[in-house]
């Protein structure tokens, strides 16, 4: 069985929270839970992300997970061409 992420480069981790209604937010230490994943804290160390997520999970009924962030393999020049 082949995994699509098998050849992807992991660049870091982000902490995600999904509540009972299915709303997803992302953790930032200064601003707390943010709706935009780009506003969430980016962790380069999996251990630090896991420890933070574990601490956040205590006393919270929502599901808190550490999500892997993969390297963007899109060519920035292609993005510019798409905008033109």
DSSP file (Angstrom, degrees, kcal/mol; ACC not computed):
  #  RESIDUE AA STRUCTURE BP1 BP2  ACC     N-H-->O    O-->H-N    N-H-->O    O-->H-N    TCO  KAPPA ALPHA  PHI   PSI    X-CA   Y-CA   Z-CA
    1    1 A X              0   0    0      0, 0.0     2,-0.4     0, 0.0     0, 0.0   0.000 360.0 360.0 360.0 131.0    0.0    0.0    0.0
    2    2 A X        -     0   0    0      2,-0.0     2,-0.5     3,-0.0     3,-0.0  -0.806 360.0-146.5-101.1 132.9    1.4    3.4   -1.0
    3    3 A X    >   -     0   0    0     -2,-0.4     3,-1.9     1,-0.1     4,-0.3  -0.851   9.5-143.3 -98.2 128.5    1.1    6.5    1.2
    4    4 A X  T 3  S+     0   0    0     -2,-0.5     3,-0.4     1,-0.3    -1,-0.1   0.769 103.4  50.9 -61.3 -26.1    0.7    9.8   -0.7
    5    5 A X  T >  S+     0   0    0      1,-0.2     3,-1.2     2,-0.1    -1,-0.3   0.386  80.1 102.7 -91.8   3.9    2.8   11.5    2.0
    6    6 A X  T <  S+     0   0    0     -3,-1.9    -1,-0.2     1,-0.3    -2,-0.1   0.859  90.0  32.8 -56.0 -40.7    5.5    8.9    1.8
    7    7 A X  T 3  S+     0   0    0     -3,-0.4    -1,-0.3    -4,-0.3     2,-0.2   0.322  94.6 115.5-101.0   7.0    7.9   11.2   -0.3
    8    8 A X    <   -     0   0    0     -3,-1.2     2,-0.6     1,-0.1    -3,-0.0  -0.494  65.9-124.7 -78.7 146.5    6.8   14.5    1.3
    9    9 A X        -     0   0    0     62,-0.2    62,-3.2    -2,-0.2     2,-0.5  -0.817  19.0-137.2 -93.5 123.9    9.2   16.5    3.3
   10   10 A X  E     +A   70   0A   0     -2,-0.6    60,-0.2    60,-0.2     3,-0.1  -0.680  25.8 173.8 -80.7 126.2    8.0   17.3    6.9
   11   11 A X  E     -     0   0A   0     58,-2.8     2,-0.3    -2,-0.5    59,-0.2   0.590  57.0 -53.7-107.5 -15.5    8.8   20.9    7.7
   12   12 A X  E     -A   69   0A   0     57,-1.4    57,-2.9     2,-0.0     2,-0.3  -0.988  53.1 -86.8 169.9-161.4    7.1   21.2   11.1
   13   13 A X  E     -AB  68  43A   0     30,-2.8    30,-3.1    -2,-0.3     2,-0.3  -0.966  18.6-163.0-143.3 152.5    3.9   20.7   13.1
   14   14 A X  E     -AB  67  42A   0     53,-2.2    53,-3.3    -2,-0.3     2,-0.5  -0.991  23.8-123.5-137.4 145.1    0.8   22.7   14.1
   15   15 A X  E     -A   66   0A   0     26,-0.5    12,-2.0    -2,-0.3     2,-0.4  -0.789  29.2-167.7 -95.3 127.0   -1.7   22.0   16.9
   16   16 A X  E     -AC  65  26A   0     49,-3.1    49,-2.6    -2,-0.5     2,-0.4  -0.891   8.6-161.2-117.5 141.9   -5.3   21.6   15.9
   17   17 A X  E     -AC  64  25A   0      8,-2.9     8,-2.4    -2,-0.4     2,-0.5  -0.989   3.3-170.8-124.2 126.9   -8.4   21.6   18.0
   18   18 A X  E     -AC  63  24A   0     45,-2.8    45,-2.6    -2,-0.4     6,-0.2  -0.973  13.7-155.7-117.8 120.0  -11.7   20.2   16.8
   19   19 A X    >   -     0   0    0      4,-2.1     3,-1.9    -2,-0.5    43,-0.0  -0.204  37.7 -87.1 -87.4-178.5  -14.8   20.8   19.0
   20   20 A X  T 3  S+     0   0    0      1,-0.3    -1,-0.1     2,-0.1    -2,-0.0   0.769 127.4  54.0 -60.6 -28.3  -18.0   18.9   19.3
   21   21 A X  T 3  S-     0   0    0      2,-0.1    -1,-0.3     1,-0.0     3,-0.1   0.485 119.8-107.5 -85.0  -3.6  -19.6   20.9   16.4
   22   22 A X    <   +     0   0    0     -3,-1.9     2,-0.3     1,-0.3    -2,-0.1   0.525  68.1 150.0  89.4   6.3  -16.7   20.0   14.1
   23   23 A X        -     0   0    0      1,-0.0    -4,-2.1    -5,-0.0     2,-0.4  -0.579  33.9-149.7 -74.9 133.2  -15.2   23.5   14.2
   24   24 A X  E     +C   18   0A   0     -2,-0.3     2,-0.3    -6,-0.2    -6,-0.2  -0.891  20.6 170.1-109.9 132.4  -11.4   23.4   13.7
   25   25 A X  E     -C   17   0A   0     -8,-2.4    -8,-2.9    -2,-0.4     2,-0.4  -0.885  23.6-131.2-134.3 167.5   -9.0   26.0   15.2
   26   26 A X  E     -CD  16  34A   0      8,-3.2     8,-2.9    -2,-0.3   -10,-0.2  -0.963  23.4-114.1-129.0 138.3   -5.3   26.3   15.6
   27   27 A X  E     + D   0  33A   0    -12,-2.0    14,-3.9    -2,-0.4     2,-0.3  -0.463  30.7 170.5 -79.4 135.5   -3.2   27.1   18.7
   28   28 A X  E  >  - D   0  32A   0      4,-1.2     4,-2.3    12,-0.3    12,-0.1  -0.971  30.8-138.8-136.8 127.3   -1.1   30.2   19.1
   29   29 A X  T  4 S+     0   0    0     -2,-0.3     4,-0.1     1,-0.2    -1,-0.1   0.811 101.5  36.4 -58.4 -34.0    0.4   30.9   22.6
   30   30 A X  T  4 S+     0   0    0      2,-0.1    -1,-0.2     1,-0.1    -3,-0.0   0.837 130.5  29.0 -87.2 -35.1   -0.3   34.6   22.5
   31   31 A X  T  4 S-     0   0    0      1,-0.3    -2,-0.2     8,-0.2    -1,-0.1   0.385  94.0-149.9-108.1   1.6   -3.6   34.6   20.7
   32   32 A X  E  <  +D   28   0A   0     -4,-2.3    -4,-1.2     2,-0.0     2,-0.4  -0.359  63.2  13.3  60.7-135.5   -4.9   31.2   21.7
   33   33 A X  E    S-D   27   0A   0     -6,-0.2     2,-0.3    -4,-0.1    -6,-0.2  -0.579  70.5-174.0 -83.6 124.9   -7.2   29.4   19.3
   34   34 A X  E     -D   26   0A   0     -8,-2.9    -8,-3.2    -2,-0.4     6,-0.1  -0.888  26.9-144.4-117.6 144.8   -7.3   30.9   15.7
   35   35 A X  S    S+     0   0    0     -2,-0.3     2,-0.5   -10,-0.2    -1,-0.1   0.808  85.6  73.8 -75.9 -29.9   -9.5   29.9   12.8
   36   36 A X  S >  S-     0   0    0      1,-0.1     3,-2.0   -10,-0.1     4,-0.4  -0.751  72.5-149.3 -89.5 121.3   -6.8   30.5   10.2
   37   37 A X  G >  S+     0   0    0     -2,-0.5     3,-1.1     1,-0.3    -1,-0.1   0.793  97.9  63.9 -60.7 -25.6   -4.1   27.8   10.2
   38   38 A X  G 3  S+     0   0    0      1,-0.2    -1,-0.3    -3,-0.0     4,-0.1   0.678  99.1  54.8 -70.1 -16.0   -1.6   30.4    9.1
   39   39 A X  G <  S+     0   0    0     -3,-2.0    -1,-0.2     2,-0.1    -2,-0.2   0.516  90.2  99.7 -92.3  -7.7   -2.2   32.2   12.4
   40   40 A X  S <  S-     0   0    0     -3,-1.1   -12,-0.3    -4,-0.4     2,-0.3  -0.366  87.3 -92.3 -77.1 159.1   -1.3   29.1   14.5
   41   41 A X        -     0   0    0    -14,-3.9     2,-0.6   -26,-0.1   -26,-0.5  -0.539  36.9-140.6 -71.5 132.6    2.0   28.5   16.1
   42   42 A X  E     -B   14   0A   0     -2,-0.3     2,-0.5   -28,-0.1   -28,-0.2  -0.860  15.7-161.5 -98.2 123.5    4.5   26.6   13.9
   43   43 A X  E     -B   13   0A   0    -30,-3.1   -30,-2.8    -2,-0.6     3,-0.0  -0.899  17.5-172.1-108.1 131.3    6.6   24.0   15.7
   44   44 A X  S    S+     0   0    0     -2,-0.5     2,-0.6   -32,-0.2    -1,-0.1   0.681  75.8  67.5 -88.3 -20.6    9.8   22.6   14.2
   45   45 A X     >  -     0   0    0      1,-0.1     4,-2.0   -32,-0.1     5,-0.2  -0.894  66.8-157.1-107.7 121.3   10.1   20.0   17.0
   46   46 A X  H  > S+     0   0    0     -2,-0.6     4,-2.8     1,-0.2     5,-0.2   0.868  94.2  55.8 -63.0 -37.9    7.6   17.2   17.3
   47   47 A X  H  > S+     0   0    0      2,-0.2     4,-2.4     1,-0.2    -1,-0.2   0.901 107.9  47.5 -62.9 -42.0    8.3   16.7   21.0
   48   48 A X  H  > S+     0   0    0      2,-0.2     4,-2.3     1,-0.2    -1,-0.2   0.911 113.1  48.6 -65.3 -42.3    7.5   20.3   21.8
   49   49 A X  H  X S+     0   0    0     -4,-2.0     4,-2.6     2,-0.2    -2,-0.2   0.919 112.4  48.7 -63.5 -43.8    4.3   20.2   19.8
   50   50 A X  H  X S+     0   0    0     -4,-2.8     4,-2.4     2,-0.2    -2,-0.2   0.911 111.6  48.9 -62.8 -43.3    3.2   17.0   21.5
   51   51 A X  H  X S+     0   0    0     -4,-2.4     4,-2.0     2,-0.2    -1,-0.2   0.902 113.0  47.5 -64.6 -40.9    3.9   18.3   25.0
   52   52 A X  H  X S+     0   0    0     -4,-2.3     4,-2.4     2,-0.2    -2,-0.2   0.924 112.3  49.3 -65.4 -44.6    2.0   21.5   24.3
   53   53 A X  H  X S+     0   0    0     -4,-2.6     4,-2.0     1,-0.2    -2,-0.2   0.896 109.6  52.0 -62.2 -40.5   -0.9   19.6   22.8
   54   54 A X  H  X S+     0   0    0     -4,-2.4     4,-1.1     1,-0.2    -1,-0.2   0.916 110.9  47.5 -63.1 -42.7   -1.0   17.3   25.8
   55   55 A X  H  < S+     0   0    0     -4,-2.0     3,-0.3     1,-0.2    -2,-0.2   0.892 112.5  49.4 -65.3 -39.3   -1.1   20.2   28.2
   56   56 A X  H  < S+     0   0    0     -4,-2.4    -1,-0.2     1,-0.2    -2,-0.2   0.830 104.3  60.1 -68.3 -31.9   -3.8   21.9   26.2
   57   57 A X  H >< S+     0   0    0     -4,-2.0     3,-2.3    -5,-0.2     2,-0.2   0.806  79.8 101.4 -67.8 -29.9   -5.9   18.7   26.1
   58   58 A X  T 3< S+     0   0    0     -4,-1.1     3,-0.1    -3,-0.3    -3,-0.0  -0.390  99.9   2.0 -60.8 121.1   -6.1   18.6   29.9
   59   59 A X  T 3  S+     0   0    0     -2,-0.2     2,-0.5     1,-0.2    -1,-0.3   0.555 107.2 112.4  80.0   8.2   -9.6   19.9   30.9
   60   60 A X    <   -     0   0    0     -3,-2.3    -1,-0.2     2,-0.1     4,-0.1  -0.961  52.5-160.6-117.0 127.4  -10.7   20.4   27.3
   61   61 A X        +     0   0    0     -2,-0.5    -1,-0.1    -3,-0.1    -4,-0.1   0.606  67.0  92.9 -81.3 -11.3  -13.5   18.2   25.9
   62   62 A X  S    S-     0   0    0      1,-0.1     2,-0.6   -43,-0.0   -43,-0.2  -0.295  87.9-101.6 -76.1 166.2  -12.4   18.9   22.3
   63   63 A X  E     -A   18   0A   0    -45,-2.6   -45,-2.8    -2,-0.0     2,-0.5  -0.816  37.6-168.4 -91.6 120.1  -10.0   16.8   20.3
   64   64 A X  E     +A   17   0A   0     -2,-0.6     2,-0.3   -47,-0.2   -47,-0.2  -0.945  13.0 168.9-113.6 125.4   -6.6   18.3   20.2
   65   65 A X  E     -A   16   0A   0    -49,-2.6   -49,-3.1    -2,-0.5     2,-0.6  -0.900  36.2-121.1-132.9 159.4   -4.0   16.8   17.8
   66   66 A X  E     -A   15   0A   0     -2,-0.3     2,-0.4   -51,-0.2   -51,-0.2  -0.914  32.4-158.2 -99.8 121.9   -0.6   17.6   16.3
   67   67 A X  E     -A   14   0A   0    -53,-3.3   -53,-2.2    -2,-0.6     2,-0.3  -0.828  15.0-121.7-104.8 139.8   -0.8   17.9   12.6
   68   68 A X  E     -A   13   0A   0     -2,-0.4     2,-0.5   -55,-0.2   -55,-0.2  -0.567  18.0-148.5 -78.2 138.9    2.2   17.4   10.3
   69   69 A X  E     -A   12   0A   0    -57,-2.9   -58,-2.8    -2,-0.3   -57,-1.4  -0.951  15.7-155.4-109.3 122.5    3.0   20.3    8.0
   70   70 A X  E     -A   10   0A   0     -2,-0.5   -60,-0.2   -60,-0.2     2,-0.1  -0.636  27.7 -91.2 -97.6 154.7    4.6   19.2    4.7
   71   71 A X        -     0   0    0    -62,-3.2     2,-0.7    -2,-0.2   -62,-0.2  -0.366  42.1-114.5 -61.2 137.2    6.9   21.2    2.4
   72   72 A X        -     0   0    0      1,-0.2    -1,-0.1    -2,-0.1    -3,-0.0  -0.665  30.6-172.8 -76.2 113.6    5.0   23.1   -0.3
   73   73 A X        +     0   0    0     -2,-0.7     2,-0.2     2,-0.1    -1,-0.2   0.357  45.5 114.9 -93.1   7.6    6.1   21.5   -3.5
   74   74 A X  S    S-     0   0    0      1,-0.1     2,-0.5     2,-0.0    -2,-0.0  -0.524  72.6-116.6 -77.0 145.0    4.4   24.0   -5.7
   75   75 A X    >>  -     0   0    0     -2,-0.2     4,-1.3     1,-0.1     3,-1.0  -0.706  14.3-143.9 -81.0 122.4    6.5   26.2   -7.9
   76   76 A X  H 3> S+     0   0    0     -2,-0.5     4,-1.7     1,-0.3    -1,-0.1   0.815 100.5  60.5 -58.1 -29.5    6.1   29.9   -6.9
   77   77 A X  H 3> S+     0   0    0      1,-0.2     4,-2.1     2,-0.2    -1,-0.3   0.866 100.2  54.9 -65.1 -35.2    6.5   30.9  -10.5
   78   78 A X  H <> S+     0   0    0     -3,-1.0     4,-2.2     1,-0.2    -1,-0.2   0.884 104.7  53.7 -64.5 -37.9    3.4   28.8  -11.3
   79   79 A X  H  X S+     0   0    0     -4,-1.3     4,-1.5     2,-0.2    -1,-0.2   0.907 108.8  48.7 -62.1 -41.9    1.4   30.7   -8.7
   80   80 A X  H  X S+     0   0    0     -4,-1.7     4,-1.1     1,-0.2    -1,-0.2   0.890 110.9  50.6 -65.0 -39.6    2.4   34.0  -10.4
   81   81 A X  H  < S+     0   0    0     -4,-2.1     3,-0.3     1,-0.2    -1,-0.2   0.885 107.2  54.1 -66.1 -38.0    1.4   32.7  -13.8
   82   82 A X  H  < S+     0   0    0     -4,-2.2    -1,-0.2     1,-0.2    -2,-0.2   0.838 107.1  51.6 -64.4 -33.1   -2.0   31.6  -12.4
   83   83 A X  H  <        0   0    0     -4,-1.5    -1,-0.2     1,-0.2    -2,-0.2   0.750 360.0 360.0 -75.6 -24.2   -2.7   35.1  -11.1
   84   84 A X     <        0   0    0     -4,-1.1    -1,-0.2    -3,-0.3    -2,-0.2   0.479 360.0 360.0 -76.0 360.0   -1.9   36.7  -14.5
